[in-house]
Amino acid sequence: MKHTVTTSLLALACCTAHSQAQAQTSASAIQIYGVADAGLVAERGNGASTTKVSSGVASGSRLGFKGTEDLGNGLSAGFVLESGVYIDTGASGQGGLTFGRQSYVSLSSSTLGTVSAGRQYSPYYKVLRDVADPFGDGLAGQAANLMVPNARMDNAVVYATPTLAGWSANVAYSAGEVAADSTRKRSLSGAVSYSAGPVAVSLAHHRREDALAATHARNSMLAARYTLGAYQLHAAYAANRGMGTVGGSILSTVGGVTLAGSGAVAAGPVGAPGAASRDLLVGLCATFGPHSFAGSVVQHADRSAADKDARQYGVAYLYALSKRTDVYTAYARIRNTNGAAFTVGNASEDGKGHSAINIGLRHLL
């Protein structure tokens, strides 16, 4: 759908409660919000052809709590606790973490910006989701099937500047918390953005240190979005070294042994030294009344001698039944070459086949 449906829709609250904080005269606001999303996913290819019911296809299903308190003089305090849920089975998402999607506390100033601490989305990921990807990091056509998402950072301190003449910036530091070596497992991420009228442009960088060896992964991305009436044009270029995470999985080579980790946790290992790739994305989305369309092509170019390139084609159609409910269908296919093994996933799964069809329903709680 239009960007406000595919991304901003996720942050809308359906239940708001107002309370008075103890020993405070300023008002507090507590919001309970969520997304319930389920659909049919048909995967084909790679010997993994299957049809299943999945949770969180267009947007990860969740239940969240967030609140703010006005402290006066332009200051406010806030928090977010957000839990991922697989509504097809009732299990917790993000490896079973209680609040695995987000959990942080923040202090904001109307003139100085916002500082937050906890488990949070990286500035790099927000650029990929909000500016680069017409699918908003969901459905079969999501850019993260081929591009490095760098989604969440544990133990993170994030500073976001106020917006001045259309310019803003975000920087984040994630402590690795490894005894005797503060550089292990740490992550650094940042983005500089400009948004005015129909134009949005962002430059983002992310670096992550390996947990075991003296190596790291780094990703740089330039992304742009241009709104022209009912249409939004998307484009992005990313340069990757050490590879990092792709499609939610992480691979690392240490002492000739390949290790695997979970892309949901920032502390996982990173890519082999010297590995490099380039990504190019072009996309379009359009909205006409309740009808929305999205499409993109993503090219992944392996810069190693193996030349394991891949190209993804994705399309989607969404129909808004109301401001809180939509139905969707999407299709994506990846053409892998020279032994590349990229798969088509969605907002909650990495996927197993090189093509997938989605049909589902998304509702705001």
Secondary structure, DSSP 8 states (H G I E B T S, - for coil): --HHHHTGGGG--SEEEEEE-TT--SEEEEEEEEEEEEEEEEEESTT--EEEEEE-SSS--EEEEEEEEEEETTEEEEEEEEEEEETTTTEESGGG-TT-SEEEEEEEETTTEEEEEEEEE-HHHHHIIIII-TT-S-STT-GGGTS----EEEEEEEEE---BTTEEEEEEEE----TT-TTTT-EEEEEEEEEETTEEEEEEEEEEE-SSSS-EEEEEEEEEEEEETTEEEEEEEEEEES--EETTEEEEEETTEEEEEETTSTTS----TT-EEEEEEEEEEEEETTEEEEEEEEEEEE-STT---EEEEEEEEEEESSSSEEEEEEEEEEEE-TT-------SS---SSSEEEEEEEEEE-
